[in-house]
Amino acid sequence: MHSPVIPSQAQTLQILRALKHQPMLMLPGDKDGYGARWMVSGQEIMPAIANFLMESGYLAETGKTELGARILNLTEEGLRIREKGMAWWSSLNWLEKLKITLFG
């Protein structure tokens, strides 16, 4: 999981953890002038993280809500990267975790 390609590694792993229990919603925003927004548990996700997860094949659209939001769930590869990320995080000591959380 430790790679400069992964944006905000600690935050990405937090999102992967949350996606185990619920999907990510992609809210279309072209009409309101804000562009697309991604949400998990009502919390907005940074576009860089959402795009990374989608472009890497870790998320796939599984449907739409009644209001038109796209429902995104982890793919099999997404589940594997989630498990690898959690194992990587567990292998770190508290100082390494702090550095990664603060500096990416």
C-alpha positions in Angstrom: 0.0 0.0 0.0 2.9 2.4 0.6 3.3 4.1 -2.8 3.6 7.6 -4.0 0.9 6.9 -6.5 -1.7 6.4 -3.8 -3.1 9.8 -2.8 -3.3 10.5 1.0 -2.6 7.0 2.0 -4.0 7.1 5.5 -7.2 8.7 4.3 -7.5 6.3 1.3 -7.2 3.4 3.7 -9.9 4.9 6.0 -12.2 5.2 2.9 -11.5 1.6 2.0 -12.4 0.5 5.5 -15.7 2.4 5.3 -16.5 0.8 1.9 -16.6 -2.6 3.5 -19.9 -1.7 5.1 -21.5 0.7 2.7 -21.1 2.0 -0.9 -19.6 5.2 -2.1 -22.1 7.6 -3.8 -21.1 9.7 -6.8 -23.3 12.7 -7.0 -23.5 14.2 -10.5 -23.1 17.9 -10.3 -22.9 19.3 -13.8 -26.3 21.1 -13.4 -25.3 22.9 -10.2 -21.9 24.1 -11.4 -20.0 22.1 -8.8 -19.0 19.0 -10.7 -19.2 15.5 -9.4 -18.9 14.8 -5.7 -18.2 11.5 -3.9 -19.6 10.6 -0.5 -19.3 7.8 2.0 -21.4 8.0 5.2 -22.3 11.6 4.4 -18.6 12.6 4.3 -17.2 14.1 1.1 -14.3 12.2 -0.4 -11.4 14.1 -2.1 -11.7 13.8 -5.9 -8.1 12.5 -6.2 -8.9 9.6 -3.9 -12.2 8.7 -5.6 -10.6 9.0 -9.1 -7.7 6.8 -8.0 -10.0 4.1 -6.7 -12.1 4.2 -9.9 -9.3 4.4 -12.4 -7.4 1.5 -10.6 -10.4 -0.7 -10.9 -11.0 -0.9 -7.1 -14.6 0.5 -7.4 -17.3 -0.3 -9.9 -20.8 1.1 -10.4 -23.5 -1.2 -9.1 -26.6 0.9 -9.6 -28.2 4.3 -9.1 -30.3 5.8 -6.4 -33.7 7.2 -7.0 -32.2 10.7 -7.1 -29.6 9.7 -9.8 -26.5 9.2 -7.7 -24.3 6.4 -8.9 -23.7 3.6 -6.3 -20.0 2.4 -6.3 -18.9 -0.7 -4.5 -15.5 -2.4 -4.1 -14.5 -4.9 -6.7 -12.7 -8.1 -5.9 -9.4 -6.3 -6.6 -10.7 -3.5 -4.3 -11.3 -6.0 -1.5 -7.8 -7.4 -2.0 -6.1 -3.9 -1.9 -8.2 -3.1 1.2 -6.9 -6.2 3.0 -3.3 -5.5 1.9 -3.6 -1.9 3.1 -4.9 -3.0 6.5 -2.1 -5.5 6.8 0.4 -2.8 5.8 -1.1 -0.3 8.3 -0.9 -2.9 11.1 2.8 -3.5 10.4 3.7 0.2 11.1 4.6 1.6 14.4 2.9 4.7 15.9 5.5 7.1 14.6 5.3 5.8 11.0 1.5 6.0 11.2 1.8 9.6 12.5 4.2 10.6 9.7 2.0 9.0 7.0 -1.1 10.6 8.4 0.4 14.1 8.6 2.6 14.1 5.4 0.8 11.6 3.2 
